Amino acid sequence: MARRSIVMNKTKTVRVNKTEQYLVNKKYLGDEPVFTTPLSNIDYINALNWYNYMCSTSDAREFLNEYLTLTGRNDYVEKLNTVSDIWIPCTVAWIARMLSKGYKLPNDARDYIESRICDILSNIVKAEVEDVQKLTVRDRMNEKLHDILGEVEGLIDDCIGDNKFSFYEWLKQHQISSVYVNSIVSKLKPIRDELMQALKGNDEQIKEGYSYLKRSDLQSRINFFNSMIEDAESYSSNTKKTRKPRKKKIISVDRKIKNLKWQKEDPTFKIASIQPEKIIGSQELWTFNTKYKTITVFRAKDRAGLQVKGTSIINYDENTSITKRTGRRSEEHVKNVLNGGKIVLRKMMDTLKYDAPLAHRINENTILLRVVS
């Protein structure tokens, strides 16, 4: 009969949560130590051990804040609250706690605490400086341009003399933004011009520098760079043509009339304004100024209709929009505007004799009588 192998069962580790661990520690360590006389070295060590076992990082942060507040450094408290928990020195916090409670320690630890607090705050300042020195959009663009120019230089070394090479296709394949293409062209033109001077032989130094090349090789290189420049310019032009137009930001009606001021009603003439939202997109707006007794008609200059900007009516036709004084018959003219049909409105301003400057701004004395869509 075969022997059965005996498998020893592993003893399970009993997990203790934070609350249970706290209760266990408190059972053996007791409450927070209290001292009425100066601490001895043993008292000091025992006190630090108690805080290590019984207190957490959040407690350490609270003790440091208490100590800084007692020493009149509330601005330090605000900065300390921005520090991550990993930067909170627990031992310093335990010492700060004992100092806050007025205990006399065996060694004067204030200098040590102050130096450590300064270290923490210096890390904050350093982080703030690094945030200020973050790369701007222009810096990032310059970095990317530097990388692109490096790739173009490598491309020239690999493809010079290759008649089948198309710089246009390379730019298109790598989706190079037209923003960088002008810089590429500015990089290529001086090289091309120097080759042309070497071919002409007018400058002895340049001629000597390219003496290792035959005239046919110089001409070949000139043609190569000319082709690259032409491809780059064509690509830039075509990219701009095919670029999607930026979508015009849509401004809500509430935002358009946000700063508009108008008179809601007038008890003398017994009239009230329409809602100003109706102005947006309308073809005509009729207003009445209760202070100067003038009627104004704004007529839109296109199908987009009238618009509001700030306290002004915009997109009106200056030739057909007009302001006139109503004289003594103000109430009658206002009623005609409110109740008249399109024919009455069309002839309305002809019945008024006295012109006035066009009041394109709407103010607290202006009643919005009517709109025509």
C-alpha positions as CSV (number, residue, x, y, z in Angstrom):
1,M,0.0,0.0,0.0
2,A,1.5,3.3,-1.1
3,R,2.1,5.9,1.6
4,R,0.0,9.0,1.4
5,S,2.1,12.2,1.4
6,I,1.3,14.5,4.2
7,V,0.9,18.1,3.2
8,M,1.3,20.7,5.9
9,N,-1.3,23.4,5.8
10,K,0.2,26.9,5.9
11,T,-1.0,29.0,8.8
12,K,-3.1,31.9,7.6
13,T,-1.9,35.4,8.3
14,V,-4.5,37.4,10.2
15,R,-4.8,40.8,8.6
16,V,-5.4,43.6,11.1
17,N,-7.0,46.9,9.8
18,K,-5.9,50.3,11.0
19,T,-8.6,50.6,13.7
20,E,-7.7,47.2,15.2
21,Q,-4.0,48.0,15.1
22,Y,-4.6,51.3,16.8
23,L,-6.6,49.6,19.6
24,V,-3.8,47.0,20.0
25,N,-1.2,49.7,20.2
26,K,-3.2,51.8,22.6
27,K,-3.7,48.8,24.9
28,Y,0.1,48.5,25.3
29,L,1.2,52.1,24.8
30,G,-1.6,54.0,26.5
31,D,-2.7,57.6,25.8
32,E,-0.5,60.5,24.5
33,P,2.3,61.0,27.0
34,V,2.1,64.1,29.3
35,F,5.1,65.6,31.0
36,T,5.1,68.1,33.8
37,T,8.9,68.2,34.2
38,P,11.8,68.5,31.7
39,L,12.1,65.3,29.6
40,S,15.0,62.9,30.2
41,N,16.6,61.2,27.2
42,I,14.6,58.0,27.9
43,D,11.3,60.1,28.2
44,Y,12.2,61.8,24.9
45,I,12.8,58.4,23.1
46,N,9.7,56.9,24.5
47,A,7.6,59.9,23.5
48,L,8.9,59.7,19.9
49,N,8.1,55.9,19.8
50,W,4.6,56.6,21.0
51,Y,3.9,59.1,18.2
52,N,5.5,56.7,15.6
53,Y,3.1,53.9,16.6
54,M,0.0,55.9,17.3
55,C,0.0,58.8,14.8
56,S,-0.4,59.0,11.0
57,T,0.9,61.3,8.3
58,S,-2.3,63.4,8.6
59,D,-1.6,63.8,12.3
60,A,1.9,64.9,11.5
61,R,0.6,67.5,9.1
62,E,-1.8,68.8,11.8
63,F,0.9,69.0,14.4
64,L,3.2,71.0,12.1
65,N,0.3,73.4,11.2
66,E,-0.4,73.8,14.9
67,Y,3.3,74.6,15.6
68,L,3.5,77.1,12.7
69,T,0.3,78.8,13.8
70,L,1.5,79.2,17.4
71,T,4.8,80.8,16.1
72,G,2.8,83.3,14.0
73,R,3.5,81.8,10.5
74,N,0.1,81.4,8.9
75,D,1.5,81.9,5.4
76,Y,3.7,78.8,6.0
77,V,0.6,76.8,6.9
78,E,-1.0,77.6,3.5
79,K,2.2,76.6,1.7
80,L,2.5,73.4,3.8
81,N,-1.0,72.4,2.8
82,T,0.1,72.2,-0.8
83,V,2.9,69.7,0.0
84,S,2.5,66.0,-0.8
85,D,2.4,63.6,2.2
86,I,5.8,62.2,1.2
87,W,7.4,65.5,2.0
88,I,6.0,65.7,5.6
89,P,8.8,64.8,8.0
90,C,7.1,62.8,10.8
91,T,9.9,63.0,13.3
92,V,9.9,66.8,13.0
93,A,6.1,66.8,13.4
94,W,6.4,64.8,16.7
95,I,9.0,67.2,18.1
96,A,6.8,70.2,17.0
97,R,3.9,68.6,18.8
98,M,5.9,68.4,22.1
99,L,7.1,72.0,21.7
100,S,3.6,73.1,21.0
101,K,2.5,71.5,24.3
102,G,5.2,73.4,26.1
103,Y,7.5,70.5,27.0
104,K,11.2,71.1,27.7
105,L,13.2,68.7,25.6
106,P,16.6,67.3,26.7
107,N,18.2,68.9,23.6
108,D,17.1,72.1,22.0
109,A,15.5,70.9,18.8
110,R,14.2,74.2,17.5
111,D,17.1,74.8,15.1
112,Y,16.7,71.3,13.7
113,I,12.9,71.8,13.2
114,E,13.4,75.2,11.5
115,S,16.0,73.9,9.1
116,R,13.8,71.0,8.1
117,I,10.7,73.2,7.6
118,C,12.9,75.5,5.4
119,D,13.9,72.5,3.3
120,I,10.2,71.6,2.8
121,L,9.3,75.2,1.8
122,S,12.3,75.4,-0.5
123,N,11.0,72.4,-2.4
124,I,7.7,74.3,-2.8
125,V,9.5,77.4,-4.2
126,K,11.6,75.2,-6.5
127,A,8.4,73.6,-7.8
128,E,6.8,77.0,-8.3
129,V,9.9,78.2,-10.3
130,E,9.8,75.1,-12.5
131,D,6.1,75.8,-13.2
132,V,7.0,79.4,-14.2
133,Q,9.8,78.2,-16.4
134,K,7.6,75.7,-18.3
135,L,8.1,75.8,-22.1
136,T,5.9,78.2,-24.0
137,V,4.1,77.4,-27.2
138,R,6.8,79.2,-29.1
139,D,9.5,77.2,-27.4
140,R,7.8,73.9,-28.3
141,M,7.4,75.1,-31.9
142,N,11.1,75.9,-32.1
143,E,12.0,72.5,-30.7
144,K,9.8,70.8,-33.3
145,L,11.3,73.0,-36.1
146,H,14.8,72.0,-35.0
147,D,13.8,68.3,-35.2
148,I,12.3,68.8,-38.7
149,L,15.4,70.7,-40.0
150,G,17.5,67.8,-38.7
151,E,15.5,65.3,-40.6
152,V,15.7,67.4,-43.8
153,E,19.5,67.6,-43.5
154,G,19.6,63.8,-43.2
155,L,17.3,63.5,-46.2
156,I,19.6,65.7,-48.3
157,D,22.6,63.5,-47.5
158,D,20.6,60.3,-48.4
159,C,18.8,61.6,-51.5
160,I,21.0,64.1,-53.2
161,G,21.6,63.1,-56.8
162,D,18.4,61.0,-56.8
163,N,16.3,62.2,-59.7
164,K,13.2,60.2,-58.5
165,F,13.2,61.9,-55.1
166,S,10.1,64.1,-54.5
167,F,10.4,66.5,-51.5
168,Y,6.7,67.3,-52.0
169,E,5.7,63.7,-51.4
170,W,8.0,63.6,-48.3
171,L,6.3,66.7,-46.8
172,K,2.9,65.3,-47.6
173,Q,3.7,61.9,-46.1
174,H,5.0,63.4,-42.9
175,Q,2.2,65.9,-42.7
176,I,4.6,68.8,-42.1
177,S,2.6,72.0,-41.2
178,S,3.0,74.9,-43.5
179,V,4.1,76.9,-40.5
180,Y,7.5,75.2,-40.7
181,V,7.9,75.1,-44.5
182,N,9.0,78.8,-44.8
183,S,11.8,78.0,-42.3
184,I,12.8,74.9,-44.4
185,V,12.9,77.1,-47.5
186,S,15.0,79.7,-45.7
187,K,17.4,76.9,-44.8
188,L,17.7,75.6,-48.4
189,K,18.1,78.8,-50.3
190,P,21.5,79.9,-48.9
191,I,22.9,76.4,-49.8
192,R,21.5,76.7,-53.3
193,D,22.9,80.2,-53.7
194,E,26.4,79.2,-52.5
195,L,26.4,76.4,-55.1
196,M,25.5,78.8,-57.8
197,Q,28.3,81.2,-56.8
198,A,30.7,78.2,-56.9
199,L,29.5,77.4,-60.4
200,K,30.0,81.0,-61.5
201,G,33.5,81.1,-59.9
202,N,33.2,84.8,-58.8
203,D,34.2,84.1,-55.2
204,E,37.6,82.5,-54.9
205,Q,37.0,81.1,-51.4
206,I,33.7,79.5,-52.4
207,K,35.2,78.2,-55.6
208,E,38.1,76.6,-53.7
209,G,35.7,75.1,-51.2
210,Y,33.8,73.2,-53.9
211,S,36.8,72.4,-56.1
212,Y,36.3,68.7,-55.4
213,L,33.1,68.8,-57.5
214,K,32.9,68.9,-61.3
215,R,30.7,71.6,-63.0
216,S,28.2,68.9,-63.9
217,D,28.0,67.8,-60.2
218,L,27.5,71.4,-59.1
219,Q,24.7,71.9,-61.7
220,S,23.1,68.6,-60.5
221,R,23.1,69.8,-56.9
222,I,21.7,73.2,-57.9
223,N,18.9,71.5,-59.7
224,F,18.3,69.2,-56.7
225,F,18.0,72.1,-54.3
226,N,15.8,74.1,-56.8
227,S,13.5,71.2,-57.0
228,M,13.3,71.0,-53.1
229,I,12.5,74.7,-52.8
230,E,9.8,74.6,-55.5
231,D,8.2,71.5,-53.9
232,A,8.2,73.2,-50.5
233,E,6.7,76.4,-51.8
234,S,4.0,74.4,-53.8
235,Y,3.2,72.3,-50.7
236,S,2.9,75.3,-48.5
237,S,0.6,77.1,-51.0
238,N,-1.6,74.0,-51.5
239,T,-1.8,73.3,-47.8
240,K,-3.1,76.8,-47.1
241,K,-5.7,76.4,-49.9
242,T,-7.0,73.1,-48.6
243,R,-6.9,74.1,-44.9
244,K,-10.3,74.0,-43.3
245,P,-11.6,77.4,-42.4
246,R,-11.8,78.0,-38.7
247,K,-15.3,77.7,-37.4
248,K,-16.7,81.0,-36.3
249,K,-17.5,80.9,-32.7
250,I,-21.2,81.0,-32.0
251,I,-22.2,83.6,-29.5
252,S,-25.4,83.0,-27.6
253,V,-28.3,85.5,-27.8
254,D,-28.1,86.0,-24.0
255,R,-24.4,87.0,-24.2
256,K,-25.1,89.4,-27.1
257,I,-27.7,91.4,-25.2
258,K,-25.8,91.1,-21.9
259,N,-24.7,94.7,-21.8
260,L,-27.7,96.2,-23.6
261,K,-29.6,98.9,-21.6
262,W,-33.2,99.8,-22.4
263,Q,-36.3,101.2,-20.8
264,K,-38.7,98.4,-19.9
265,E,-41.8,100.6,-19.8
266,D,-43.0,104.2,-19.6
267,P,-46.1,105.1,-17.6
268,T,-46.5,108.5,-19.4
269,F,-47.0,107.1,-22.8
270,K,-48.3,103.8,-21.5
271,I,-45.9,101.7,-23.5
272,A,-43.5,98.8,-22.8
273,S,-40.5,97.3,-24.5
274,I,-40.5,94.0,-26.4
275,Q,-38.0,91.4,-25.3
276,P,-34.6,92.4,-26.7
277,E,-33.9,88.9,-27.8
278,K,-36.2,89.6,-30.8
279,I,-33.8,92.1,-32.2
280,I,-31.3,89.5,-33.2
281,G,-31.8,88.6,-36.8
282,S,-34.8,90.9,-37.4
283,Q,-35.0,93.0,-40.5
284,E,-36.4,96.2,-38.8
285,L,-36.3,97.6,-35.3
286,W,-38.4,100.6,-34.2
287,T,-37.5,102.4,-31.0
288,F,-38.8,105.5,-29.2
289,N,-36.7,107.7,-26.9
290,T,-38.9,109.0,-24.1
291,K,-36.5,111.8,-23.1
292,Y,-36.0,113.4,-26.5
293,K,-39.2,112.1,-28.1
294,T,-37.6,110.7,-31.2
295,I,-38.5,107.6,-33.2
296,T,-35.7,105.5,-34.8
297,V,-36.0,102.8,-37.4
298,F,-33.1,100.4,-38.0
299,R,-33.2,98.4,-41.2
300,A,-30.9,95.5,-41.7
301,K,-28.3,95.7,-44.5
302,D,-28.5,92.0,-45.4
303,R,-30.3,88.8,-44.6
304,A,-28.3,88.2,-41.5
305,G,-30.5,90.8,-39.9
306,L,-29.8,93.2,-37.1
307,Q,-27.3,92.4,-34.3
308,V,-26.4,93.8,-30.9
309,K,-22.9,94.6,-29.7
310,G,-22.5,96.1,-26.3
311,T,-25.1,98.8,-26.2
312,S,-25.3,99.4,-29.9
313,I,-27.3,98.1,-32.8
314,I,-25.1,96.8,-35.6
315,N,-25.4,95.4,-39.1
316,Y,-27.9,98.1,-40.1
317,D,-28.2,100.0,-43.4
318,E,-26.9,103.6,-42.9
319,N,-28.8,104.8,-45.9
320,T,-32.3,103.6,-44.9
321,S,-32.0,103.7,-41.1
322,I,-33.1,107.1,-39.7
323,T,-34.1,109.0,-36.5
324,K,-36.7,111.7,-36.5
325,R,-38.4,113.9,-33.8
326,T,-42.1,113.4,-33.1
327,G,-42.9,116.9,-31.9
328,R,-46.2,117.4,-30.1
329,R,-47.9,114.3,-31.6
330,S,-45.6,111.7,-30.0
331,E,-48.4,109.5,-28.7
332,E,-50.1,109.4,-32.1
333,H,-46.9,108.5,-33.9
334,V,-46.0,105.8,-31.4
335,K,-49.4,104.2,-31.8
336,N,-49.0,104.2,-35.6
337,V,-45.7,102.3,-35.2
338,L,-47.2,99.8,-32.8
339,N,-50.5,99.1,-34.7
340,G,-49.6,100.0,-38.3
341,G,-49.1,97.5,-41.1
342,K,-46.1,97.3,-43.4
343,I,-47.4,100.0,-45.7
344,V,-48.0,102.4,-42.7
345,L,-44.4,101.6,-41.5
346,R,-43.0,102.2,-44.9
347,K,-44.4,105.7,-45.1
348,M,-44.1,106.5,-41.4
349,M,-40.9,108.4,-41.4
350,D,-42.0,110.6,-44.3
351,T,-44.8,112.0,-42.1
352,L,-42.2,113.3,-39.6
353,K,-40.6,116.6,-40.6
354,Y,-37.6,117.1,-38.2
355,D,-34.5,114.9,-38.6
356,A,-32.2,114.0,-35.8
357,P,-28.8,112.2,-35.6
358,L,-29.2,108.5,-35.9
359,A,-29.3,107.0,-32.4
360,H,-27.5,103.7,-32.9
361,R,-26.9,103.3,-29.2
362,I,-29.7,102.0,-27.0
363,N,-29.9,103.5,-23.5
364,E,-32.1,103.6,-20.4
365,N,-34.5,106.1,-22.1
366,T,-35.1,103.9,-25.2
367,I,-38.3,101.9,-25.5
368,L,-38.0,98.9,-27.9
369,L,-41.3,99.4,-29.7
370,R,-41.4,96.7,-32.4
371,V,-39.4,94.4,-34.7
372,V,-40.2,93.3,-38.2
373,S,-38.8,89.9,-39.4
